[in-house]
C-alpha cells in the first residue's frame, strides 16, 4: 500500500481491536460454584457447540429483545451439550454471559492514540450482535469512534460490501478515502476492497505475507503516511 492520507480508519472488533479471555475456565468455575461439576474438556466441547450456534444465529441479535432471545438459545445449546448434571437453560444462559470477559488487544490504544494525534477519525465495522457498543463503552473506547457498524442491527455481515458502505455513509466520507483493518482475509480484507475501500490484513502470528499485511496495529500510522 502506497503511503496516502485517509479520512477514516475502520477497525474490525473481535480479533483486531477486542480480545476475549478463554471462557471455558471461567464457565467451569461458575458451574462448579453452583454445584455442577464438569471437566474442562466437557465445558470446552459444549462451548464450541454454543459458539457455532451463536455465529449462525447472530443476525437475530439486532435489538435488545432479539439479543435476549439469542442468548436464551445459546444457553439452551450449552445446557444440552453439557448433558446430565447441567443447570437449567436460564441459569446456563446467565453463567455463559458471565464467562465472556472482553479486553482490548495490547496494541489497540497506542495505535488509536497515534491515529487520532494525526487527525484521523476512527470507526468500527464488525460482525457482532447489538451489544457491541456496550462492550466498547465498558472498555472505555466507544466515544472514540465516529461510527460503529454492527452486522446484526445493520442487516448485513462482512464480507458483504453493504456493511462497509453503511459505515462510510454514516461517517459522511468517500469509501476511496477509507482504510479498513481486520484479521480475516475474506471478511475484512476482501470485503473492504470489494466495497471500494483500501484494506490491511492484520496477522499477529506473522504467518501471512504481502504488501497489505501487518503484524500489529502499531504499524498503521506509518503506513498511511499522515
LINHUUR-V989011 format. One record per helix or strand of 2 or more residues. SS is the DSSP state (~ for helix, > for strand). FROM is the first residue (numbers start at 1). LEN is the number of residues. Records with the same first field share a line. If there is no record, write none. Layout:
SS=FROM-LEN / FROM-LEN
//
This chain:
>=8-4 / 18-3 / 102-3 / 121-6 / 145-6 / 178-5 / 198-5 / 213-2
~=23-11 / 40-21 / 64-19 / 89-10 / 108-10 / 132-7 / 142-3 / 151-4 / 161-11 / 175-3 / 185-10 / 217-8
//
